[in-house]
Amino acid sequence: MEYIFERITLDAELCDGKPTIRGLRITAQTILEYLFNGTTEEEILEQYPILEKADIEACKKFALEMMNKNYRIKDVAA
């Protein structure tokens, strides 16, 4: 397991290698989807008592950091 951003971890053997929170089986994507769909942080913490408020903040910061990168579209031979 490798920490890639504060509390966000990567492990090829966990959740198909998706970024997770502190090596738990909870992906950053799951938490971000809850937030995007209007779930409050308090509701998330009630649903996932193992999480801490700092975990949710780390997910938001991680998403912002991912958007701060430059991406290029490669041409693929048809």
Contact map, one row per residue, 1 for C-alpha under 8 A:
111000001111000000000010000000000000000000000000000000000000000000000000000000
111100001110000000000000000000000000000000000000000000000000000000000000000000
111111111100000000000100000000000000000000000000000000000000000000000000000000
011111111100000000000000000000000000000000000000000000000000000000000000000000
001111111000000000000000000000000000000000000000000000000100010000000000000000
001111110000000000000000000000000000000000000000000000000100000000000000000000
001111111000000000001100000000000000000000000000000000100100000000000000000000
001111111100000000111110000100000000000000000000000000000110010000000000000000
111110111110000000111110000000000000000000000000000000000000000000000000000000
111100011111010011110010000000000000000000000000000000000000000000000000000000
110000001111111011100010000000000000000000000000000000000000000000000000000000
100000000111111111000000000000000000000000000000000000000000000000000000000000
000000000011111110000000000000000000000000000000000000000000000000000000000000
000000000111111111000010100000000000000000000000000000000000000000000000000000
000000000011111111010000101000000000000000000000000000000000000000000000000000
000000000001111111000000000000000000000000000000000000000000000000000000000000
000000000111111111100000000000000000000000000000000000000000000000000000000000
000000000111011111110000001000000000000000000000000000000000000000000000000000
000000011110000011111000001110000000000000000000000000000000000000000000000000
000000011100001001111111111100000000000000000000000000000000000000000000000000
000000111000000000111111111100000000000000000000000000100010000000000000000000
001000111000000000011111000000000000000000000000000000000000000000000000000000
100000011110010000011111100000000000000000000000000000000000000000000000000000
000000000000000000011111111000000000000000000000000000000000000000000000000000
000000000000011000011011111000000000000000000000000000000000000000000000000000
000000000000000000011001111101100000000000000000000000000000000000000000000000
000000000000001001111001111111100000000000000000000000000000000000000000000000
000000010000000000111000011111110000000000000000000000000010000000000000000000
000000000000000000100000001111111000000000000000000000000010000000000000000000
000000000000000000000000011111111100000000000000000000000000000000000000000000
000000000000000000000000011111111110000000010000000000010010000000000000000000
000000000000000000000000000111111111000000000000000000000011000000000000000000
000000000000000000000000000011111111100000000000000000000000000000000000000000
000000000000000000000000000001111111111100010000000000000000000000000000000000
000000000000000000000000000000111111111110000000000000000000000000000000000000
000000000000000000000000000000011111111000000000000000000000000000000000000000
000000000000000000000000000000001111111000000000000000000000000000000000000000
000000000000000000000000000000000111111100000000000000000000000000000000000000
000000000000000000000000000000000111111110110000000000000000000000000000000000
000000000000000000000000000000000110011111110000000000000000000000000000000000
000000000000000000000000000000000010001111111000000010010000000000000000000000
000000000000000000000000000000000000000111111100000000000000000000000000000000
000000000000000000000000000000000000001111111110000000000000000000000000000000
000000000000000000000000000000100100001111111111000000000000000000000000000000
000000000000000000000000000000000000000011111111111110000000000000000000000000
000000000000000000000000000000000000000001111111100000000000000000000000000000
000000000000000000000000000000000000000000111111100000000000000000000000000000
000000000000000000000000000000000000000000011111111000000000000000000000000000
000000000000000000000000000000000000000000001111111100000000000000000000000000
000000000000000000000000000000000000000000001001111100000000000000000000000000
000000000000000000000000000000000000000000001001111110110000000000000000000000
000000000000000000000000000000000000000000001000111111110000000000000000000000
000000000000000000000000000000000000000010001000001111111000000000000000000000
000000000000000000000000000000000000000000000000000111111100000000000000000000
000000100000000000001000000000000000000000000000001111111110000000000000000000
000000000000000000000000000000100000000010000000001111111111000000000000000000
000000000000000000000000000000000000000000000000000011111111100000000000000000
000011110000000000000000000000000000000000000000000001111111110000000000000000
000000010000000000001000000110110000000000000000000000111111111000000000000000
000000000000000000000000000000010000000000000000000000011111111100000000000000
000000000000000000000000000000000000000000000000000000001111111110000000000000
000010010000000000000000000000000000000000000000000000000111111111000000000000
000000000000000000000000000000000000000000000000000000000011111111100000000000
000000000000000000000000000000000000000000000000000000000001111111110000000000
000000000000000000000000000000000000000000000000000000000000111111111000000000
000000000000000000000000000000000000000000000000000000000000011111111000000000
000000000000000000000000000000000000000000000000000000000000001111111100000000
000000000000000000000000000000000000000000000000000000000000000111111100000000
000000000000000000000000000000000000000000000000000000000000000011111110000000
000000000000000000000000000000000000000000000000000000000000000000111111000000
000000000000000000000000000000000000000000000000000000000000000000001111100000
000000000000000000000000000000000000000000000000000000000000000000000111110000
000000000000000000000000000000000000000000000000000000000000000000000011111000
000000000000000000000000000000000000000000000000000000000000000000000001111100
000000000000000000000000000000000000000000000000000000000000000000000000111110
000000000000000000000000000000000000000000000000000000000000000000000000011111
000000000000000000000000000000000000000000000000000000000000000000000000001111
000000000000000000000000000000000000000000000000000000000000000000000000000111
